[in-house]
């Protein structure tokens, strides 16, 4: 059984930074992509960033160089460094593995 646990969320002021972590356990294939999604109240979950096993990344347009995804596959860890945070980044951030497993999410709140 695959488990994903996010951490690192919190409350920051606009312009601040946070680093999210996702710890995976269970049978996660080393070939799986890992990704971050987010969901603000009253909205649908949206893609933020993904990383392939070879390190290839893909980012949503709104990331615009502010967020960086990274990984330590040997430890089943994926990270999201978020800089220059804006109030509109406020959401629950979810980790995804293999395009089908989800964590429980971690809240990020950015105040103006």
For each residue, the residues with C-beta under 8 A, 3 or more apart:
1: 26 27
2: 24 25 26 27 28 97 98 101
3: 24 25 26 103
4: 22 23 24 25 95 96 97 101 102 103
5: 22 23 24 25 103 104
6: 9 20 21 22 93 94 95 103 104 105 106
7: 20 21 22 23 106
8: 18 19 20 21 106
9: 6 18 20 92 93 106 107 108
10: 18 107 108 109
11: 109 110 111
12: 16 17 18 85 108 109 110 111
13: 16 110 111 112
14: 85 86 87 110 111 112
15: 84 85
16: 12 13 85 110
17: 12 81 82 83 84 85
18: 8 9 10 12 82 85 108
19: 8 79 80 81 82
20: 6 7 8 9 36 79 80 82 93 95 106 108
21: 6 7 8 77 78 79
22: 4 5 6 7 34 36 77 78 79 80 95 103
23: 4 5 7 75 76 77
24: 2 3 4 5 28 34 76 77 78 95 97 101
25: 2 3 4 5 28 76
26: 1 2 3
27: 1 2
28: 2 24 25 32 76 97 98 101
29: 32 98
30: 53 73
31: 53
32: 28 29 53 97 98 99
33: 50 51 52 53 97 98 99
34: 22 24 50 51 69 71 78 95 96 97
35: 47 48 49 50 51 69 95 96 97 99
36: 20 22 48 49 50 69 78 80 93 94 95 96
37: 45 46 47 48 93 94 96
38: 45 46 48 89 91 92 93 94 108
39: 43 44 45 46 91 92 94 105
40: 43 88 90 91 92
41:
42:
43: 39 40 46 91
44: 39
45: 37 38 39 94
46: 37 38 39 43 60
47: 35 37 50 60
48: 35 36 37 38 59 60 63 67 80 93
49: 35 36 57 58 59 60 63 67 69 80
50: 33 34 35 36 47 57 58 69
51: 33 34 35 55 56 57 58 69 70 71 78
52: 33 55 56 57
53: 30 31 32 33 73
54:
55: 51 52 71
56: 51 52
57: 49 50 51 52 69
58: 49 50 51
59: 48 49 63 67 69
60: 46 47 48 49 63
61: 64
62:
63: 48 49 59 60 66 67
64: 61
65:
66: 63 82 83 84 85
67: 48 49 59 63 80 81 82 83
68: 80 81 83
69: 34 35 36 49 50 51 57 59 78 79 80 81
70: 51 78 79 81
71: 34 51 55 77 78 79
72: 75 76 77 78 79
73: 30 53 76 77
74:
75: 23 72
76: 23 24 25 28 72 73
77: 21 22 23 24 71 72 73
78: 21 22 24 34 36 51 69 70 71 72 95
79: 19 20 21 22 69 70 71 72
80: 19 20 22 36 48 49 67 68 69 93
81: 17 19 67 68 69 70
82: 17 18 19 20 66 67 85 89 108
83: 17 66 67 68
84: 15 17 66
85: 12 14 15 16 17 18 66 82 89 108 110
86: 14 89 110
87: 14 90 110 111 112
88: 40 110
89: 38 82 85 86 108 110
90: 40 87 108 109 110
91: 38 39 40 43 107 108
92: 9 38 39 40 105 106 107 108
93: 6 9 20 36 37 38 48 80 105 106 107 108
94: 6 36 37 38 39 45 102 103 104 105
95: 4 6 20 22 24 34 35 36 78 102 103
96: 4 34 35 36 37 99 100 101 102 103
97: 2 4 24 28 32 33 34 35 100 101
98: 2 28 29 32 33 101
99: 32 33 35 96
100: 96 97
101: 2 4 24 28 96 97 98
102: 4 94 95 96
103: 3 4 5 6 22 94 95 96 106
104: 5 6 94
105: 6 39 92 93 94
106: 6 7 8 9 20 92 93 103
107: 9 10 91 92 93
108: 9 10 12 18 20 38 82 85 89 90 91 92 93
109: 10 11 12 90
110: 11 12 13 14 16 85 86 87 88 89 90
111: 11 12 13 14 87
112: 13 14 87
